[in-house]
Amino acid sequence: MAVEKRAIGLRVLVTGASVCVVVAGLRAAGPIIVPVLFSAFLAVLAIPPVTWLQKKRLPDWLAVTIVFLGVIGGFTVVSMLIGNSVASFSENIPEYEARLVAMTADWMAWFAGQGIDISTDALLAQIDAGRAADFAGTMVASVGSLLSDTAFVLLTTAFILAEAAGLPRKLQAALGGPDADIERFSGIINDIQEYLSIKTKISVVTGLMAWLLCFAVGVDYPVLWGVLAFFLNYIPTLGSIIAALPPVLLSFVQFGWERSVVVLIGFLAINTIMGNVVEPKVMGKRLGLSSLVVFLSLVFWGWIWGPLGMFLSVPLTMVVKILLENSDDLKWIAVLLGSGAEMEHRLEPGAAGGSEAEAKA
């Protein structure tokens, strides 16, 4: 009995140490792993168009080339829009600063009229054009870095798409023939593909609605805020909040609090409709992760790889959950990560009977 307890304790220690080593390795290798993962997920999104073109009797190389050129065109257009908007925004920072200083002076006068003494000089000192210019420069540098990484991501995506057609045959040879293993791997790809496809469609609609809102209210750079809303919608929970802050603050500087309230209400309406009504209805039980796990995965992957890890948090956690489901020893962890829908399904009489039948078979 004592030997068994000692063995269990040793196993727990070894497992914990292994997890720590893996996490440290993932964090250290982030600059290499993250672009490759982005390429893999981008390829997963691009495979359906490639398959559709192949069904139209196009050669594999031509189908991959057409889709790849479309991806490059999309990246080019988005990069140009973001680059032009960021450059224009950096040029207009002094104008926004002047407006903010004037608004601050009006507030100070109002507070003084109410008998509230606030140090105007100390407050105005916080509004520094140099800091704003440095921030804008950092944004431009980040865009340049993103573009350089994009070249690597696109190139890797092209190679993945070129190899995708022969992947089933390679799996058949590598796994030694069991169809169950191949179906399991295909199921992982299909689940991720379905999630990313639905999330992308919802993000496109969210970005268009954000652009239309900012354009209608008159907020500067509506295209930039629409693109920002599109990308940040991939980050669960926090993404939609972060996407709303810049246009709300900019509308406040441009027009005052009245229109900024309109923009704020508009973004709240968009996020409520898309995040709490449309997405759960369309996504259904495909995600299979509890809300707590989604939030904790956001924190965990964000801690490992920063903002890029937040973008990948849900797909990566889905992969981990699916892998755990296919392990007899670790299946219980997958159950804890789930939303509970799987357990409800298993507890149904028909589902239970099916499971018993499978076990007997």
C-alpha positions as CSV (number, residue, x, y, z in Angstrom):
1,M,0.0,0.0,0.0
2,A,2.8,2.4,1.0
3,V,4.7,1.5,-2.2
4,E,1.6,2.3,-4.3
5,K,1.1,5.7,-2.7
6,R,4.8,6.4,-3.2
7,A,4.5,5.5,-6.9
8,I,1.4,7.7,-7.3
9,G,3.2,10.6,-5.7
10,L,6.2,10.1,-7.8
11,R,4.1,10.0,-10.9
12,V,2.4,13.2,-10.0
13,L,5.7,14.9,-9.5
14,V,7.1,13.7,-12.8
15,T,4.0,14.8,-14.6
16,G,4.1,18.2,-13.0
17,A,7.7,18.7,-13.8
18,S,7.1,17.6,-17.4
19,V,4.3,20.1,-17.8
20,C,6.5,22.9,-16.5
21,V,9.3,22.0,-18.9
22,V,6.8,21.9,-21.8
23,V,5.3,25.3,-20.9
24,A,8.8,26.8,-20.5
25,G,9.8,25.4,-23.9
26,L,6.6,26.8,-25.5
27,R,7.2,30.2,-24.1
28,A,10.9,30.3,-25.2
29,A,10.1,29.0,-28.7
30,G,7.2,31.4,-29.2
31,P,8.8,33.4,-32.0
32,I,9.1,30.3,-34.1
33,I,6.0,28.3,-33.0
34,V,3.4,31.1,-33.2
35,P,4.0,32.0,-37.0
36,V,3.9,28.3,-37.8
37,L,0.6,27.9,-35.9
38,F,-0.9,30.9,-37.6
39,S,0.1,29.3,-40.9
40,A,-1.5,26.0,-39.9
41,F,-4.8,27.7,-38.9
42,L,-4.8,29.8,-42.1
43,A,-4.3,26.7,-44.1
44,V,-7.2,25.0,-42.3
45,L,-9.4,28.0,-43.4
46,A,-8.0,27.8,-47.0
47,I,-8.5,24.1,-47.5
48,P,-12.3,24.2,-48.2
49,P,-11.9,26.7,-51.2
50,V,-9.1,24.5,-52.5
51,T,-11.3,21.4,-52.2
52,W,-14.1,23.2,-53.9
53,L,-11.9,24.1,-56.9
54,Q,-10.6,20.6,-57.0
55,K,-14.1,19.3,-57.3
56,K,-14.5,21.6,-60.3
57,R,-11.8,19.4,-62.0
58,L,-9.0,21.9,-61.6
59,P,-5.5,20.5,-61.1
60,D,-4.3,20.5,-57.5
61,W,-1.5,22.9,-58.2
62,L,-3.8,25.4,-59.9
63,A,-6.4,25.2,-57.1
64,V,-3.7,25.9,-54.5
65,T,-2.3,28.7,-56.5
66,I,-5.6,30.4,-57.0
67,V,-6.5,30.3,-53.3
68,F,-3.0,31.3,-52.3
69,L,-3.1,34.3,-54.6
70,G,-6.5,35.2,-53.1
71,V,-5.0,35.0,-49.6
72,I,-2.1,37.2,-50.6
73,G,-4.5,39.8,-52.1
74,G,-6.5,39.9,-49.0
75,F,-3.4,40.4,-46.8
76,T,-2.2,43.1,-49.1
77,V,-5.4,45.1,-49.0
78,V,-5.7,44.8,-45.3
79,S,-2.1,45.8,-44.8
80,M,-2.5,48.8,-47.0
81,L,-5.6,49.9,-45.2
82,I,-4.0,49.5,-41.7
83,G,-0.8,51.2,-42.8
84,N,-2.4,54.2,-44.4
85,S,-4.8,54.7,-41.4
86,V,-2.0,54.4,-38.8
87,A,0.2,56.8,-40.7
88,S,-2.6,59.3,-41.1
89,F,-3.5,58.9,-37.4
90,S,0.1,59.7,-36.3
91,E,0.0,62.9,-38.4
92,N,-3.2,64.1,-36.8
93,I,-2.0,63.4,-33.2
94,P,-1.1,67.1,-32.6
95,E,-4.6,68.2,-33.7
96,Y,-6.2,65.7,-31.3
97,E,-3.9,66.8,-28.5
98,A,-4.9,70.4,-29.0
99,R,-8.6,69.5,-28.8
100,L,-8.0,67.5,-25.7
101,V,-6.1,70.3,-24.1
102,A,-9.0,72.7,-24.9
103,M,-11.6,70.3,-23.5
104,T,-9.4,69.8,-20.3
105,A,-9.3,73.6,-19.8
106,D,-13.1,73.8,-20.1
107,W,-13.5,71.1,-17.5
108,M,-11.1,72.8,-15.1
109,A,-13.0,76.0,-15.5
110,W,-16.3,74.2,-14.7
111,F,-14.7,72.4,-11.7
112,A,-13.4,75.8,-10.5
113,G,-16.9,77.3,-10.8
114,Q,-18.1,74.5,-8.5
115,G,-15.5,75.2,-5.9
116,I,-13.3,72.2,-6.8
117,D,-9.6,73.0,-7.0
118,I,-7.7,70.8,-9.4
119,S,-4.1,71.5,-10.5
120,T,-4.5,72.4,-14.2
121,D,-0.8,72.5,-14.9
122,A,-0.3,69.0,-13.5
123,L,-3.2,67.6,-15.5
124,L,-2.1,69.2,-18.8
125,A,1.4,68.0,-18.2
126,Q,0.1,64.5,-18.7
127,I,-1.0,65.3,-22.2
128,D,2.3,65.1,-23.9
129,A,2.6,65.2,-27.7
130,G,6.0,63.4,-27.5
131,R,4.4,60.4,-25.8
132,A,1.7,60.3,-28.4
133,A,4.2,60.5,-31.2
134,D,6.3,57.7,-29.6
135,F,3.1,55.6,-29.3
136,A,2.3,56.2,-33.0
137,G,5.8,55.3,-34.0
138,T,5.5,52.1,-32.0
139,M,2.3,51.3,-33.8
140,V,3.9,51.8,-37.2
141,A,6.9,49.7,-36.2
142,S,4.5,46.9,-35.0
143,V,2.8,47.0,-38.4
144,G,6.2,46.7,-40.2
145,S,7.1,43.7,-38.0
146,L,3.7,42.1,-38.6
147,L,4.3,42.5,-42.4
148,S,7.7,40.8,-42.2
149,D,6.2,37.9,-40.2
150,T,3.3,37.8,-42.7
151,A,5.7,36.9,-45.5
152,F,6.9,33.9,-43.5
153,V,3.3,32.9,-42.5
154,L,2.1,33.1,-46.2
155,L,5.1,31.1,-47.4
156,T,4.5,28.4,-44.8
157,T,0.8,28.4,-45.6
158,A,1.6,27.8,-49.3
159,F,3.7,24.7,-48.4
160,I,1.0,23.4,-46.1
161,L,-1.6,23.7,-48.8
162,A,0.6,22.0,-51.3
163,E,1.1,19.1,-48.9
164,A,-2.5,18.9,-47.8
165,A,-3.7,16.7,-50.6
166,G,-1.2,13.9,-49.7
167,L,-1.7,14.1,-46.0
168,P,-4.3,11.3,-45.7
169,R,-2.0,8.9,-47.5
170,K,0.9,9.9,-45.2
171,L,-1.3,9.4,-42.1
172,Q,-2.3,5.9,-43.4
173,A,1.3,4.9,-43.8
174,A,2.5,6.6,-40.5
175,L,-0.3,5.2,-38.3
176,G,0.0,1.7,-39.7
177,G,-3.5,1.3,-41.1
178,P,-6.1,1.7,-38.2
179,D,-9.0,3.7,-39.7
180,A,-10.0,4.9,-36.2
181,D,-6.8,6.8,-35.7
182,I,-7.1,8.5,-39.1
183,E,-10.7,9.4,-38.4
184,R,-9.7,10.8,-35.0
185,F,-7.1,13.0,-36.6
186,S,-9.6,14.1,-39.3
187,G,-12.1,14.9,-36.7
188,I,-9.6,17.3,-35.0
189,I,-9.0,19.1,-38.2
190,N,-12.7,19.3,-39.0
191,D,-13.6,20.7,-35.6
192,I,-11.0,23.4,-35.8
193,Q,-12.0,24.1,-39.4
194,E,-15.6,24.5,-38.5
195,Y,-14.9,26.7,-35.6
196,L,-12.5,29.0,-37.5
197,S,-14.9,29.2,-40.4
198,I,-17.9,30.2,-38.3
199,K,-15.7,32.6,-36.2
200,T,-14.4,34.3,-39.3
201,K,-17.8,34.8,-40.8
202,I,-19.0,36.3,-37.5
203,S,-15.9,38.5,-37.3
204,V,-16.5,39.8,-40.8
205,V,-20.1,40.8,-39.9
206,T,-18.8,42.4,-36.7
207,G,-16.1,44.4,-38.5
208,L,-18.6,45.6,-41.1
209,M,-21.1,46.7,-38.4
210,A,-18.3,48.5,-36.5
211,W,-17.2,50.3,-39.8
212,L,-20.8,51.3,-40.6
213,L,-21.3,52.6,-37.0
214,C,-18.1,54.7,-37.0
215,F,-18.8,56.0,-40.6
216,A,-22.4,57.0,-39.7
217,V,-21.3,58.8,-36.5
218,G,-18.4,60.5,-38.3
219,V,-15.5,59.0,-36.4
220,D,-12.2,59.3,-38.2
221,Y,-10.7,56.2,-39.7
222,P,-13.8,54.0,-39.7
223,V,-12.0,51.4,-41.9
224,L,-9.3,51.0,-39.3
225,W,-11.8,50.5,-36.5
226,G,-13.7,48.0,-38.6
227,V,-10.6,46.0,-39.3
228,L,-9.6,46.2,-35.7
229,A,-13.0,44.9,-34.6
230,F,-12.7,42.0,-37.1
231,F,-9.3,40.8,-35.8
232,L,-10.0,41.4,-32.1
233,N,-13.2,39.4,-32.4
234,Y,-11.1,36.3,-32.5
235,I,-10.0,37.0,-28.9
236,P,-12.9,35.8,-26.6
237,T,-14.4,38.2,-24.0
238,L,-11.7,40.9,-24.0
239,G,-11.3,41.4,-27.7
240,S,-14.6,43.1,-28.3
241,I,-14.0,45.4,-25.3
242,I,-10.5,46.4,-26.6
243,A,-11.9,47.0,-30.1
244,A,-14.4,49.5,-28.8
245,L,-12.1,51.7,-26.7
246,P,-10.2,53.5,-29.5
247,P,-13.2,54.7,-31.5
248,V,-15.1,55.7,-28.3
249,L,-12.2,57.8,-27.1
250,L,-11.6,59.3,-30.5
251,S,-15.2,60.2,-30.9
252,F,-15.0,61.9,-27.5
253,V,-12.0,64.0,-28.6
254,Q,-13.7,64.8,-31.9
255,F,-17.2,65.6,-30.9
256,G,-17.6,65.5,-27.1
257,W,-19.4,63.1,-24.8
258,E,-22.7,63.0,-26.7
259,R,-21.5,61.2,-29.8
260,S,-19.0,59.1,-27.8
261,V,-22.0,57.8,-25.9
262,V,-23.7,56.9,-29.2
263,V,-20.6,55.0,-30.3
264,L,-20.3,53.3,-27.0
265,I,-24.0,52.2,-27.1
266,G,-23.5,51.1,-30.7
267,F,-20.5,48.9,-29.9
268,L,-22.4,47.4,-26.9
269,A,-25.3,46.6,-29.2
270,I,-23.0,45.0,-31.8
271,N,-21.1,42.9,-29.2
272,T,-24.3,41.9,-27.4
273,I,-26.1,40.8,-30.6
274,M,-23.1,39.0,-32.2
275,G,-21.5,37.6,-29.1
276,N,-24.5,36.6,-27.0
277,V,-27.2,35.9,-29.7
278,V,-25.8,35.1,-33.1
279,E,-22.6,33.3,-32.2
280,P,-24.1,30.9,-29.6
281,K,-26.9,30.1,-32.0
282,V,-24.7,29.5,-35.0
283,M,-21.8,27.8,-33.1
284,G,-24.2,25.6,-31.1
285,K,-22.3,22.8,-29.2
286,R,-19.3,22.9,-31.7
287,L,-17.0,24.7,-29.3
288,G,-17.5,22.2,-26.4
289,L,-15.6,24.4,-23.9
290,S,-17.0,26.0,-20.7
291,S,-16.9,29.7,-20.4
292,L,-14.5,29.5,-17.5
293,V,-12.1,27.4,-19.5
294,V,-12.3,29.8,-22.4
295,F,-11.4,32.7,-20.1
296,L,-8.6,30.8,-18.4
297,S,-7.2,29.6,-21.8
298,L,-7.2,33.3,-22.8
299,V,-5.1,34.1,-19.8
300,F,-2.8,31.1,-20.1
301,W,-2.0,31.4,-23.8
302,G,-1.7,35.2,-23.5
303,W,0.8,34.7,-20.7
304,I,2.9,32.3,-22.9
305,W,2.8,34.1,-26.2
306,G,1.2,37.6,-25.5
307,P,-1.6,39.0,-27.7
308,L,-0.9,36.4,-30.5
309,G,-1.5,33.7,-27.9
310,M,-4.8,35.3,-27.2
311,F,-5.8,35.0,-30.8
312,L,-4.9,31.3,-30.8
313,S,-6.3,30.5,-27.3
314,V,-9.6,28.8,-28.3
315,P,-8.3,26.7,-31.2
316,L,-5.3,25.5,-29.2
317,T,-7.5,24.6,-26.2
318,M,-9.9,22.8,-28.5
319,V,-6.9,20.7,-29.9
320,V,-5.8,19.9,-26.3
321,K,-9.3,18.9,-25.3
322,I,-9.8,16.6,-28.4
323,L,-6.4,15.0,-27.7
324,L,-7.3,14.4,-24.1
325,E,-10.6,12.9,-25.1
326,N,-8.8,10.2,-27.1
327,S,-6.6,9.2,-24.1
328,D,-8.0,6.7,-21.7
329,D,-5.9,8.0,-18.8
330,L,-6.6,11.7,-19.3
331,K,-10.2,11.6,-20.6
332,W,-11.4,13.0,-17.3
333,I,-9.5,16.2,-17.9
334,A,-11.3,16.6,-21.2
335,V,-14.7,16.2,-19.4
336,L,-13.7,19.0,-17.0
337,L,-12.7,21.3,-19.9
338,G,-16.1,20.7,-21.6
339,S,-19.2,22.8,-21.4
340,G,-21.3,20.0,-19.9
341,A,-23.2,19.4,-23.1
342,E,-21.3,16.2,-23.7
343,M,-22.3,14.8,-20.3
344,E,-25.9,15.7,-20.9
345,H,-25.8,13.8,-24.1
346,R,-24.2,10.8,-22.5
347,L,-26.8,10.7,-19.7
348,E,-29.6,10.5,-22.3
349,P,-31.1,7.0,-22.5
350,G,-30.4,6.6,-26.2
351,A,-26.8,7.8,-25.8
352,A,-26.1,5.6,-22.9
353,G,-27.4,2.6,-24.8
354,G,-25.3,3.4,-27.8
355,S,-22.2,3.6,-25.6
356,E,-22.9,0.2,-24.0
357,A,-23.4,-1.3,-27.4
358,E,-20.1,0.1,-28.6
359,A,-18.4,-1.3,-25.5
360,K,-19.8,-4.7,-26.0
361,A,-18.8,-4.6,-29.7
